Every structure is written in C-alpha cells, then in structure tokens.
Amino acid sequence: MQLGDSVRDAAESQDVAGVPAERLTYAGLTLTGASYHATDDEGRLQIPVGPLAREIAIYSVAITPLGHADHRD
C-alpha cells in the first residue's frame, strides 16, 4: 500500500507498506504456506481497507501462477 495526498503522491511514494496476512479474509480458498488456492469457482480474497493516514491509498496486488519460481527482491 502506498499513501499520499494525491494519486500522484501515492504512486510516487517509496514508502510502501504491506498488508499483514492476518488482516486478509478469504472464502472458498485454502491457505498453504504463503499461497492461497481456490477450492471452487467462487473463491475470493478480501482486503479490508482500514482508516487511512493520508487522503489516497493505492493497493497493488501481485499474482503469480502456480509453479512459477518466487522472485521477490
């Protein structure tokens, strides 16, 4: 999540905060390690948005296909 007083400020912010896993809610998914797997076509991951310290928040979600090597840097 990146915060700013405008969309531009948030997008340019280098102060990126992750959303803790315990804040995520999910339905129709199973959690295995750090991976979520859909148990049916209705599986969903929900990211609750809490109070913001700034006017704008940008949430970015990275999706990696199964079997893809983990390249977090």
C-alpha positions as CSV (number, residue, x, y, z in Angstrom):
1,M,0.0,0.0,0.0
2,Q,1.3,3.5,-0.9
3,L,-0.2,6.6,0.7
4,G,-0.3,10.2,-0.4
5,D,-2.3,13.4,-0.5
6,S,-2.9,12.9,-4.2
7,V,-2.9,9.9,-6.6
8,R,0.5,11.2,-8.0
9,D,2.0,11.5,-4.5
10,A,0.8,8.0,-3.6
11,A,2.1,6.4,-6.8
12,E,5.5,8.1,-6.5
13,S,5.8,7.2,-2.8
14,Q,8.7,4.9,-2.0
15,D,7.3,4.3,1.5
16,V,5.4,1.0,0.7
17,A,3.6,-0.8,3.5
18,G,2.5,-4.4,3.2
19,V,-0.9,-5.6,4.4
20,P,-0.4,-8.1,7.2
21,A,-1.8,-11.6,6.4
22,E,-3.9,-11.6,9.5
23,R,-5.9,-8.7,8.1
24,L,-6.9,-10.6,4.9
25,T,-10.1,-12.6,4.9
26,Y,-10.9,-15.3,2.4
27,A,-13.7,-17.6,1.4
28,G,-13.6,-20.6,-0.8
29,L,-9.8,-20.6,-0.5
30,T,-7.3,-22.7,1.4
31,L,-4.1,-21.2,2.7
32,T,-0.9,-23.3,2.2
33,G,2.2,-21.6,3.5
34,A,2.1,-18.2,1.7
35,S,-0.2,-19.4,-1.1
36,Y,-4.0,-19.3,-1.5
37,H,-5.7,-21.9,-3.6
38,A,-9.3,-21.7,-4.8
39,T,-11.4,-24.7,-3.7
40,D,-14.1,-23.7,-6.2
41,D,-15.0,-21.0,-8.8
42,E,-16.4,-18.8,-6.0
43,G,-13.1,-18.4,-4.1
44,R,-12.2,-14.9,-3.1
45,L,-9.6,-12.9,-1.2
46,Q,-10.8,-9.8,0.5
47,I,-8.5,-6.9,1.6
48,P,-10.3,-4.8,4.2
49,V,-9.4,-1.1,4.0
50,G,-8.9,0.4,7.3
51,P,-8.5,4.1,8.4
52,L,-6.0,5.9,6.2
53,A,-3.3,8.2,7.4
54,R,-3.4,10.2,4.1
55,E,-6.1,11.1,1.6
56,I,-5.2,8.5,-1.1
57,A,-4.2,4.8,-0.8
58,I,-3.0,2.7,-3.7
59,Y,-3.2,-1.1,-3.1
60,S,-1.1,-3.2,-5.5
61,V,-1.7,-7.0,-5.8
62,A,0.9,-9.3,-7.3
63,I,-0.4,-12.5,-8.8
64,T,1.9,-15.4,-9.5
65,P,0.9,-18.5,-11.5
66,L,1.3,-21.9,-9.7
67,G,4.7,-23.5,-10.4
68,H,6.3,-20.1,-11.0
69,A,9.6,-19.5,-9.2
70,D,9.4,-17.0,-6.3
71,H,11.4,-13.9,-7.4
72,R,10.7,-11.4,-4.6
73,D,13.5,-8.9,-4.4
